[in-house]
Amino acid sequence: MLSSIHPLGEGGRKNRWGVTVTAFSLASVVAGAVVGGSLGLAGSWILPGPSGEYWLVAIAVAAVGAGILDLARVKPPGPARQVNEAWIGRYRNWVYGGAFGAQLGVGFSTYVVTWGVYSTLALEFLSASPTLGMWIGGIFGAGRTIGLFMAHRVDRPSRLADLHRNMAKLGRPIHLATAAAAILIGVSAGFEVVL
């Protein structure tokens, strides 16, 4: 998607990159919040609600589990599809920007590369709160927009090539850092229960 939605590409299609990114960002946050709120609501019907130790244990298990599975390079299940880039030539930029954002914001409708997606969905459900689930999902959706903002300086082909080269170099370190961060969050939550 970064190879398609950047200032150079949007300019070539006579679209404004800011409009596309705004539609993507809003849709991603809203879609994530809707899924999170829905899962939190479902959790509130089934679970007793987040109370001290219960919530911390849930965070610990979900986060540590996701981090370990990612470090072990266990591929998470999910669809083997990306967003439909044919939409770029077919629809207005705010339509495909919003559609792409919504698909990525829910987390599981496109190719899933980290167990952190499922860990987030579990936490939304385990929150047993539509409001808390909505916040978790909205923040997740906002995080899915970071890649587009990294492309803000792509105004010529050489910068697009540089962006892809730099992202390829950062892939493994980011993978390790996010897995380690998930484990650290989980271990911290676990220590709160013990202490």
C-alpha positions in Angstrom: 0.0 0.0 0.0 2.9 2.4 0.7 3.9 1.8 -2.9 0.6 3.4 -4.0 -0.5 6.0 -1.4 2.2 8.7 -1.2 2.4 12.3 -2.4 4.0 11.3 -5.7 1.4 8.7 -6.6 -1.5 10.8 -5.4 -0.2 13.8 -7.4 0.1 11.7 -10.5 -3.5 10.7 -10.2 -4.4 14.4 -9.6 -5.5 13.6 -6.0 -4.5 15.4 -2.8 -2.5 13.1 -0.6 -3.8 14.8 2.5 -7.4 13.9 1.6 -6.5 10.3 1.0 -4.5 10.0 4.3 -7.2 11.8 6.3 -9.9 9.4 5.0 -7.7 6.4 5.6 -6.8 7.6 9.2 -10.4 8.5 10.2 -11.7 5.2 8.8 -9.0 3.2 10.5 -9.6 4.7 13.9 -13.4 4.4 13.6 -13.3 0.8 12.3 -10.9 -0.2 15.1 -13.1 1.6 17.7 -16.3 -0.1 16.4 -14.7 -3.6 16.5 -13.2 -2.9 20.0 -16.4 -1.5 21.3 -18.4 -4.5 20.0 -15.9 -7.0 21.5 -16.0 -5.1 24.8 -19.8 -5.2 24.7 -19.8 -8.9 24.0 -17.3 -9.4 26.8 -19.6 -7.4 29.2 -22.4 -9.9 28.5 -20.2 -12.9 29.2 -17.4 -11.9 31.6 -17.7 -10.4 35.1 -15.8 -7.2 34.1 -12.3 -5.9 34.6 -11.3 -6.2 38.2 -7.8 -5.7 39.4 -6.1 -9.0 39.2 -8.3 -10.5 36.5 -7.6 -7.7 34.1 -3.8 -7.8 34.8 -3.6 -11.6 34.3 -5.5 -11.2 31.0 -3.0 -8.5 29.8 -0.1 -10.6 31.0 -1.2 -13.8 29.2 -2.3 -12.1 25.9 0.8 -9.9 25.7 3.4 -12.5 26.6 1.7 -15.1 24.4 1.7 -12.7 21.4 5.3 -11.7 22.0 6.5 -15.3 22.3 4.6 -16.5 19.2 6.1 -13.6 17.2 9.6 -14.3 18.4 9.2 -17.9 17.6 8.1 -16.8 14.1 4.8 -18.7 14.3 2.7 -17.4 11.5 -0.7 -16.1 12.8 -3.8 -17.3 11.0 -5.7 -14.9 8.8 -6.7 -14.1 5.3 -4.0 -14.2 2.6 -5.1 -10.9 1.0 -4.2 -7.2 1.0 -6.4 -4.3 0.2 -7.6 -4.2 -3.4 -5.3 -1.8 -5.1 -7.5 -1.8 -8.3 -9.8 0.5 -6.3 -7.2 3.2 -6.7 -8.0 3.7 -10.4 -11.7 3.1 -10.0 -12.9 5.2 -7.1 -12.2 8.7 -5.7 -9.3 9.0 -3.3 -11.4 9.5 -0.2 -13.3 6.4 -1.0 -10.3 4.1 -1.4 -8.5 5.8 1.4 -11.4 5.2 3.7 -11.9 1.7 2.5 -8.3 0.8 2.9 -8.2 2.4 6.4 -11.3 0.6 7.5 -9.9 -2.8 6.4 -6.6 -2.2 8.2 -8.3 -0.7 11.3 -10.2 -3.8 12.1 -7.0 -5.7 12.0 -8.1 -9.1 10.7 -9.6 -8.4 7.3 -6.2 -8.3 5.6 -2.9 -10.2 5.9 -2.1 -10.5 9.6 1.7 -10.4 10.3 1.8 -10.3 14.1 0.0 -12.1 16.9 -0.3 -8.6 18.5 -3.5 -8.2 16.3 -5.2 -11.1 18.1 -3.8 -10.1 21.4 -5.4 -6.7 20.9 -8.8 -8.3 20.0 -8.6 -10.5 23.0 -7.9 -7.5 25.3 -10.9 -5.7 23.8 -13.1 -8.6 24.6 -11.6 -9.2 28.0 -12.0 -5.6 28.9 -15.7 -6.5 29.3 -16.4 -2.8 28.6 -17.7 -1.2 25.4 -15.9 2.0 26.3 -12.6 0.5 27.1 -12.8 -1.8 24.1 -13.6 1.1 21.9 -10.5 3.0 23.2 -8.2 0.0 22.7 -9.6 -0.5 19.2 -9.3 3.2 18.3 -5.7 3.4 19.4 -5.0 0.2 17.5 -6.6 1.8 14.4 -4.5 4.9 14.8 -1.4 2.8 15.0 -2.3 1.3 11.6 -1.9 4.7 10.0 1.8 5.2 10.9 3.1 3.7 7.6 1.2 6.2 5.5 2.7 9.1 7.4 6.2 7.7 6.9 5.6 8.4 3.2 4.9 12.1 3.6 8.2 13.1 1.9 7.8 10.8 -1.2 7.6 13.4 -3.9 10.0 11.8 -6.5 10.9 8.2 -7.4 14.2 8.2 -5.6 12.5 9.0 -2.3 10.0 6.2 -2.9 12.9 3.8 -3.5 14.7 5.1 -0.3 11.5 4.6 1.7 11.1 1.0 0.7 14.8 0.3 1.2 14.7 1.8 4.7 11.6 -0.1 5.6 13.1 -3.3 4.5 16.1 -2.7 6.7 13.9 -1.9 9.7 11.6 -4.9 9.3 13.5 -7.3 11.5 14.5 -4.8 14.2 10.9 -3.6 14.4 9.6 -7.1 14.6 12.0 -7.9 17.5 11.3 -4.7 19.3 7.5 -5.1 19.2 7.6 -8.7 20.3 10.0 -7.7 23.1 7.7 -4.8 24.1 4.7 -7.1 24.2 6.5 -9.5 26.5 7.7 -6.6 28.7 4.1 -5.3 29.0 2.9 -8.8 29.9 5.6 -9.4 32.4 5.0 -6.0 34.0 1.3 -6.8 34.3 2.1 -10.1 35.8 4.4 -8.5 38.4 1.5 -6.3 39.4 -0.6 -9.3 40.2 2.2 -11.0 42.2 3.1 -7.8 44.1 
